[in-house]
Amino acid sequence: MKLSKYFYVTLRETPSDATMPSHIFLMRGGYIKPVSTGIYSMMPMGFRVIQKIVNIIREEMNKIGGIEVDLPVVQTAELWSESGRYQAIGEELLRFKDRNNHNMVLAMTHEEAMTDLVRYVLNSYKQLPVMLYQFKTKYRDEARARGGLIRVREFLMKDAYSFHTSQEDLDRHYQEEYDAYLRIYRRVGIEPVVVQSDTGIMGGKVAHEFMLDTPNGEDYLILCKKCGYQANREIAKFQRVPFKGDENATLEKVATPNSESIDELTKFLNVPAESTAKCVFFDFEGKLITVVVPGNLDVSEIKLHNLLKAKELYPAEDSLIKSCGMVPGFASPINAHDTRIIVDEAIADSFDLVTGANEEGFHFKHCNPKRDFPKFEVADIAEASEVCKCPCCGELLTETRGIEMGNIFKLGTKFSESMGAKFLTAEKTTAPAIMGCYGIGVGRLMASVVENSHDDFGPIWPKSIAPFQVEIVPIGKEPELVELAEKFEKELEAAGIDVLVDDRDERPGVKFKDADLWGSPVRIAIGKKGLANGEVEWKFRNEKEFTMVKVEDVVAKAKAYFAE
């Protein structure tokens, strides 16, 4: 492909809203163009990368028995009501009415549509297992679109769904998907961190996320370097170490002026944060939820959402807190009323704690929750951090950040039961299909590759998904340079190598800067001086220096490199 005949653009300046490397370089290299917040057009350079990623995913899905289909993105509200998600999902699901006044949605995921497709065909256990997948545009009305393709509103997704006769068969296929995902990420140059995760709106009890470990990630990951425990911080478990002082000490009210925060309180009383009981308040359907965790930990809102089965959960207003007998900044459940109290497991087994006295400027010392709190529930409600111990081996946990590149879920019968995707068993009874679902955001994966592999000048694409594998740069318009570039192009393309020839009448510096933005693994520069010696410049994108290669060796060297 000659650049003079291609549709492209490069930007010399970084867009003002771009801060992440992937956003910067995908914009500057002309891979994507913004249309609206979180909505992008895929330009030719970007589309080439996307198609190569799609082909890799398709190959790996087919290897494990996947069958490709194509389902609509516009779906009826009735279909989503069958699963209960039309009512359960908030504003991120885009709803509208068609011209016949029917309630419709733009699908953000396809569990309902795929279950509907399978129930149309499914009769017997002999038809199972089956795994169907598609590459489909989704729409999620994301409130906080950010980072270019990292968090968008419209996106291309590979979503797969499997249907089984037994939990054991789902477990078997789940492992196949897990292994296929590892192969996909490794083929694009990424070694993922696989963590246990929240099942969210998908339902089910088991889920894993495949993460890119990067400081630009929006997710926090909890890891154990000793035994390998890995989980998203939202749902990570940890060993509780209850604080235990004097179990028989009586409750004592002490003055704590200007001590509304845990940091201020611990400094004033000279006590460790883990010896305090911190209250966090939420408004759930107009009722006050009082959550109590150790002062050195935070509340996991995901754990709380799951416990309450909450669609929406909001921070409580001071007026609601006060109406239940508590004083913000100096609060505790002691003498509180008309509130649901949930304490973390660590608090339930602790005593001799410091907590609020529900009076401005005062706290209680020597609090024993089992003795002093009104009726409360005990739950795993605190968020893990680096001060916590591994739930498996007791080692201190570590924390890192990551970008979610894909996820897999064991759905169970959440959708098949409610939507009637059932089959006749060998014993002549009726049973719902047991389901799994498996997703990869294709655009986000492209951006993740850039986050994982770039320098100050642009992306460093792996051979497998580079828009062009070789870029040929003639330094001048002399006939001998042009002819050699065309010869290389023809022979390399005949060998199945994607080639871009920069045949523009531009300065070498301009061409080289653009070549860095396009990230071809190999750049071949043809100049008069080198050609006089029968040589050209050969430069790998991931190396700073070039080497001189004999003209007659170039094609063979390229073939050998891309065959590896």
N, C-alpha and C positions, 0 to 999 in steps of 0.2 A: 504494500500500500504506500503510495506517494503522498506525502503530507499536503502537497499542493492540491490534491483532489479530495482531501479529507475535510470533515466538518469539525472544527476544533476551536478552542480559545484557551489562552493562559492569562493569568492575572499577575502583575508584578507586585501589587500591594495585597496585604492580608485584609480580608473583609473585617469590618469593625466588630461584628458580633461573633467572630470565630476565635476561640481560645484553645480548643483541643487540636492536637496535630492532625487528626483525621479530618476534622472540619476544615482546617486551614488548607491542607494539601489537596483535598478532594475539590475544594472550590478553586484554588489557584491553578490546579492542573486541568480544569475544565471537565471534571468527571460528573459534576452535578450542578444544577441551577435552582436556586430557591424560587418557589412560586408563591408560597404563603408560609406562615409560621408552621414549621414541622412538615411541610409538603415540598417535595423536590422533583424536578424533572431529571431523568437520567440521560446524560449526554452520551455521544458515541463511545468516548473513552471509558466512561463508567459502565455503560451497557455491556461492553466487551468483558469487563471484569465480572459483572453480575452473571453473564451467561456461562462463563467458565466455572464459577462457583456452583451455579445451578447444575451444570453437567456432572460435577464431582458428587454433589449430593444425590443426584438421580442415580448415578452408578452405584453408590453405596446403598441406597434404598432398594434398588433392584436386586442387589446381591443377597439381601435378606428376605426376598420374596415380596417386595412391595409392588402394588399395581397402581399405576397413575390414573387419576381421574381429574375432572374439572368441575367445580361446584360454583353456584352463583354467589356474588357478594351481596346482592340485594335479596333480602329474605323477609318473610312475613313475621309480624309480631306474634301471630298464633303459634308458629313453630317454636319461637323462643319462650313463649308462655308454657309450652308443654314441659320444658325442663325446669321452669320456675325462674330462669335467669332474666327474663324480660322485666320482671318485678324486682329482682335482687340486685341487678347491676345499675350503677348510677349514671351520671351524665356522660361518662366516656363512651357509652353505647349511643350512636347517632340514630335517632328516631325521626321518622317523617311519614307523611300521608301521601299516597299516590293520588292520581286524578279521580279515582273511584272512591276516595276517602277511606282506603284501607290503611291500617297502621303497618308500617314497614320499618326495617332497620338496615343499616350498612354493617355487615358482619365484621366483628373484630376477631372472631375465631369461628371455627366451623363444626363444633361438636354436634350441634343440633342438626345441621344439614347433612352431615355424614351419617349420623344415626338414622335420620329419615331415609337416606339412600339405602342403607343396609336393611332396614326393616321392610323395605319394598321388595327385597329379594329373599331375605332369610326365612327359611322354614325348618331346616334340619341341622342337627349337629354335624352332619356330613359336609356342610358348607363352611365349616370353621376348622381352624382359624383362618382369618383373612386380614391383610393389612393394606389399606388404601391410603394414598397420599396425593398431594397436589402442590403446585406452586401458584399462589393466589395473592392478589392484592387485598389487604385488609385495611380497615379504617377504625382507629381508636381516637376519640376526641380528647387527646392527651392535654391535660391542664398545664404541664410544664415541659413542653417540647424544648430540647436543648441539644447542643453538641453535634449539629449536622445530622448525620444518619443514626446517631446513637439513640436518640429518643425522638421519634417522629409521630405524626398523626396518620399518615398513609404509608404503607410499607408492603414489600413483597415478602411472603413467608412460605416456607415449606412446612406444611402441617400434615402429619400422618396420624392415622387412627387404626388401632388393631382391635379385633373382636375375637373372643375366645370362649371355649366351653368350660374352662376351669381356671382357678387362681394359679395353679401350677403352670398351666400353659401360658398365662399372661406373664408370670415370673420368667419363664424361659425366653419369651420374645422380648421382654423388657431388657434382659441382658444383651440380646442381639442388637437392640437399638442403642444401648449404652456403648457397646463395642464399635458399632458403625459410626456413632458420633465421634468417638475418639479418632477413628480413621479419617473422618472428614476434616477435623480440625488440624490433625497432623499433616494432611495433604496440602493445607494452605499455610503451613509453617507455624502453627500455634500448638503449644502443649497446654491444654486446658486444666484448670483447677475445677474438680467436680465436687459440688457441695450439696448436702441435703437442703431442701428448700420448702417454703410454704406452698400448699396446693392452691390457695387463693380461690378465685371464682371457678376453677376447674373442678374442684371437689376431689374426692379420693383421700388417701392417707399417706401415700408415698410419692415423693417427687425429688428430682435432682436437677440442678442447674449446672451448665458448663460455662465456666467463667474465664475471662482473660484477666490475669493478675496485672493490674496497672494502677498507678497513683491517680489516674484520671477517672477511675471507676466510680459509679454512683452507689454501688452496693458495697456493704462491709462484710467481709468473710472472716469467720472464726476458724482457726486451724490449730491442730496439735502436731507439733513437729516430732513428737516421740512415737505416737501410735497411729497417726494419719487421720484422726477424726477431722472432718471438714463439714462446715454448715454455714448457710447464710446467717448472719447475725440476727436477723428477724426471728428465727426459730431455734437458734443454737441452744443446746442444753449444756449444763455445767453442774459440777458438784457444789452443793450448798455447804457453806461453813458457817453455821449459826454463831452469833455473838453470845457468849455466855459469861456474865460477870457474877454478881451476887444475886442468886435466885430469890432470896428471901427479903431483899431490901424493899422498903415501902416506898410508894410513889411520893416524890418530893417535887414541889413546884419551885422553880428558880427563875430569877430575873435574867432575861437575855436580850438586853436592848440592842437595836440595830442588827438583829441576827435572823433575818428572814430567809437567807439562803443557807444551804448545807455548809458551804465554805465558810461563811461568816459564823455560823453556829459552832462548827468544830474548832475554829480558831479561838472563839471567845471562851468555850468550855474546856479547851485543850483535850479533846477526845477524838478518836479516829472516826472517819465517816461511816465505817461499817457498824458502828455502835449506835447509829441513829436510824429512826424509822421515818422515812420520807413519804409524804402523802402527795399523790397526783390525782387530779380530779377530771372526770369526763362527764359530758352530757350525753346520755343514751336514751333517745326517745323521750326527752323531757325529764328524765330521772337522773339523779346524781349517782355516779359510780365513784367510790373512793378506793383507790389502789394504793397499797402500802408496800414499799420496797426498801432494801437497805440504802442508806444515804450515798454509798459509793457506786450504786448501780442506777440504771434508768429503766423505765417501763418499756416493755416491748409492745408497741401498739398492735402489731400483727398478732401476737399471742392473745392480746386482749380482744381484738376483733373476732378471732376464732372462738375464744371462750364464750363470748356473748352472742356469737352468730350475728354480728352487727352489720347492717348495710352501711350505715353512717354512724360516725362517732366523732364528737367535737370536744374541744377543751371546755370545761365548765366555766361559766361566768361567776364572778365573785358573789353576785346576788344569790345564785343557786346554792353556792357553798355555805354562805351565811345562813340561809333559810334552813339548813340542816344542822345548825348548831356549831359550825366550825369557822375558824378565823384564818383566812388566807395568809400564808407566811408563818403562821404559828399553829398550824392545824394538826389534829390527830383524830382518830375515831373515838377517843375517850369522850363519853357523854354525847356523842353524835346521834342523830335520829333521822329517820326517813331517807336513808342512803344504803345502797348495797355495798358492803365492804369486802374487798378481795385483797388478801395479803399474799405476798410471795412465800414460797416454801421456807426460805431462809428466815424471814421474819417470824413465821409461825413457831419455829423451834428456838428462837432467841429469847433472852431475857436481860434485864438490867440495861435497857435501851433509853436513849434520849428521844423524846418526841414532843410535838406541840401540846400546849396547855389550853388551846382555844381561847387565848387571851393575849391581846396585843402586848408584846415585849416579854412573854413568859413561855417557858418550856417545862416539861416534866422530865425528871431523871428517874432511873430505876423502874422503867416501864416493863411490865411483863404482859405481852399481848394476850396470852391465854387467860390471864387474870383480869386485865384492865380494859380490854376492848369489848365492845358489844359483839353479838354473834357475827362471825365472819366466815368467808370461804377461803380455802387454801388452794393456790394454783401456781404452776410454773408461769410466772408473769413478768419476771425481770429479764433484761437483755444482757447477754453475755458480753464480757469485755476481757481485756488482758490481765485483769486482777483475778479472774476466775480460773478454776481448775477443770481440766478435761473430764467429761463425764465417764470416759472409758478407762483412763489410766491415772488420772489425778495430776498430770503434769500441767504447769501453767500454760494457758492458751495464748496464742498470738493472733494479731488482727492485721488484715491487709484489705485492700480495696480491689474491686473487680467490676468488669463489664459483663453482663449476662449475654452470652452468644447463642444459647439454646437451652431447651428444657425438655424433660420427659416426665410423664405422670402415669401412675397407676390409678385410673379413674374408678375402677370397680363397676358397679351397676347404676351409678348416679343418673346417667342419661338413658341407658337401655331400659331400666325399670320404669322411669317416668314416661318414656316415649314408646314403650311397647316393642322394643327390638328384641324379640324372644324367639326361641327355637325349640323344636321337639327333641328331647334327649333320647339316648339309646334305650332308656327305661320307659319311654312313651309319656314322660311328664314335660311340662313347659317350664323353661328357665330363661332368664334374661342373659344376654351376652355380657361377658365380662370384658371391660374396655381398657385400653391404654391410649394415650395421645402423646405426640412427639413433635416439637416445633423448633424451627431455626429461622430467625430473621435474616434474610439474605443480605439486605443492605447494611444492617448492623454488623454482620460478619465481615463485609468488605471494609467497613470503617475500623473494625477491631484489628484486622490485618495491618492497616496503616498505623494504628496505635502501637502495635507490637513491633513493627519493622519500618523505621524511617530514620532519616538524619535531618540535619538542618536545612536540607535542600529539597526534600520531597520523599515520597514513598520508596521503599525498597521492596518491590513485589517479589514473591516467590515465583519460580518458573511456572508453576501450575496455573496461576491466575493472572499473570501480567497481561495488560491489554495488548502489548506487543512484546515478544520475547527478545527480539533483536532490533535495535535502532541503528540505522546506517546514516552517518553524517558526512557527506562530501564537503570538504572545506574549500569551496570555490565552485565555479561553473565550467571549468575546463572540460573538454570532451572526454579526456581519458579518465577523469574522476567520475563523471556522470556514467560513463560506460561501465566502469568497474562496479559502481554502486548498483546498477541495473543487473549486472551479471550475478553479484552476490544475492540480490533480492530474488532473482529467478531460481537460483540453485537452492537457496535456503527454503523458500516457499515450497519447492518441489519435494523437499525433505520433511514437510509438515511443520515448519517453524514459522511463526507469525512474525512478519518483518514490517517495519515502518522506515521509509526513506525520507529524511528531511531534505527535500530538494528545494527549499526556499532560498532566495537570494538574501541571506541574512548573515550578520557577523557570527563568527564561531562562538563567541560568548553567549549570544542569544540562543543559539541552537543547543549549546551544552546545558544552559539553565533549564530550557524546556525539556530536554532529555531527562534531567534529574526529576522534574515534576511528573514525567510519565513513567519513570521507574523501570524501564526495560532492564532485565538482568544483565544484558550484554549491550555495550555501545561500541560500534566500529566506526572510527573516524578515518576518512581517506583524505590525506593531504598531499600536496605536490612534493614536498621534501621527502616524506617517507616513501612515497611511491617511486621516487627516483632510485631508491635503494631496494625496491620490490617489497615494501612493507607497509602495513597499516597499523593504526593504534587500536588496541583491544583493551577495553576497560569493563571490569565487572562493576555493577552498580553498588555493590556492598564493599568495594575497595576504593581507596583514595587514589592510587596510582594506576597508570596504564602500562601495558607492555607492548612491544612491537612484535608483530606476527607476520611471517611471510605470506604474501598474497595467496600462494598456492596451498597454504595450510588452513586458511580461514574457515572454509566450509566444513572441512573434516573436523576441525576443532569445535565448531558450533554443534555439529551433529553429535559428537561424543559428549559434549557438555549437557545437551538437552535430552540425551538418551539415558543419563544417569538416574 
